[in-house]
Amino acid sequence: MTITTVRQPAPLGLGHAVWCAKPVVGDEPFAVLLPDDLIMGQPGCLKQMVEQWNRTGGHLVAVENVPLSQVNRYGILDVIEEKGQVARARGMVEKPSPDQAPSTLSVIGRYILDPVVFDYLDRKQKGQGGEIQLTDAIAATIEQVGLSGLRFVGTRYDCGNKAGYVTAIVDAALVHPETAAALYAHLEALMGRRVA
């Protein structure tokens, strides 16, 4: 295996970070995995996405519904139709207010993208929050390649906050053969202390 790293010289947004990888990616479809989203599933989320991408092509994002009060934290799909686990979209809106959100179907940190996004990212146009947004690049190229959202099978943990991070660690430890028994015993002991 060969690992190539690319450094983003300044925090100019997720779109800019992806653009920095353009010389490595070239003219091929590619995946983007955001590390603050941990997804546990069998098969893994990215494998599910690759299988779906082989059927749909274009841009494919992992999605899940969020409460309307939380849409301002995510990119939100403007859905045309849904068939099973797949939602075909006409657009995306980055962090809309609840009254402006076209749905509650949020994009989470897994993408398979057509390299056409680089055509838009090359412009380095600033969007929401004064950053170069990946969402804007995807939205600007939908007419060329299409956009679908996959409702993956699995559990997503938002590790961008402390509670989500701890929950992810505990849930992962509870299913791991080397840590499950000890953690169950520890949790039972803690619960015994709370009851007493």
Buried (B, 14 or more C-beta within 10 A) or exposed (E): EEEEEEEBEEEBBBBBBBBBBBEEBEEEBBBBEBEEBBBBBEEBBBEBBBEBBEEBBBBBBBBBEBEEEEBBEBBBBBBEEBEEBBBBBBBBBBBBEEEEBBBBBBBBBBBBBBBBBBEBBEEEEBBBEEBBBBBBBBBBBBEEBBBBBBBBEBBBBBBEEEEBBEBBBEBBBEEEEEBEEEBEEEEEEEEEEEEE
